[in-house]
Amino acid sequence: MMYPDDEKYLSTLSNTEKVVINAFNPRTHQVANDILRKINEQGLDIETYFIGASALSLVGEGDVDLYAITDQSLYQNNKASLCQIFGTPLHEGTLFCEWLWNEGNIPVELYLSVRTENLSRQLKLFNLLKTNPSLQDEYESIKKACHKKSKYEYQKAKYEFYYKILNDETLTHE
């Protein structure tokens, strides 16, 4: 079963543009920490997260995925504060915005959002990966197997892996 948000996202991905999987770059941690420090120095009432393959020190696209989660009542004020630091977001929704830029040669994606079911699922998945080395090994194998495949094939393979983990009751019991 695929979640509607995931199906929608998959439909936007290229079947021809290829993914390049790189070795882990330790600089991603420094870049993430520097950006999170800038955000946290603002004294905003938000939760910040560095997630994804780089956060786990795994092979991947070599990007930095950052999330800033806010209460709905604080969204506009926190967005304005982040815009002062990072400029105008590339994409915006009602309670979601995304900045994309490069720090040196490292792509950065920063998302400001209220907590959604999809975001909660992503954080749960990240925590499962973070605490389970055998899942990390399997995740790396999937990523390596997708080198030079289309963005669509890559994301679909990752989603299949994510759903397998999220549906495994031995891993997800609360």
Phi, psi and omega in degrees: 000129178253139178288146182304320179298323180289318176300317180298315180296316179303323183294344180268351187272149182286140172269355183244327179292129186266149177265138175248120179264125183248160171297155177301136177250111182300339178298336180300326179294317179295316178301312180299314181297321179296316180292316179298323177297316178302317180293311184293333177293343180284347179069028181282151177272075179221158173260135179243144182220140169251113184234179176097182185300318180298320179297329179272001182061040181249165173298156179171203181280354176079021180261168178248120179253116182238140176236139171238118185250132185229159171289150181302321183293339181256359188305307185297318178295317179292323176298315180300319179295317180291327176296328177295330180272313192250359180083195182286132178297150178286319179233144179219140171237193181296311181230042183202138170211158187223132173250139175229131176198175176248134170255105189066236178253021182253118177292138180237135173237121178240126179244132169251128184205157165280163181289126178239169177298318180297315180294319177299321177296317179298318180292321178297315179299314180301317180294324175296317178295317183300327186259006184225095182303326180291327175292323177298318179297317179295320179298316177299319179299318178297315180297314179299321180293341181266359178306127179072010171272170181290156177303321179298310181299320180298309182294322179298317178297320178294316179301316179301318177295315180302313182295323177300315180293311184294337179264000179273105184296336178290339179264328192254005178300138185267000000 
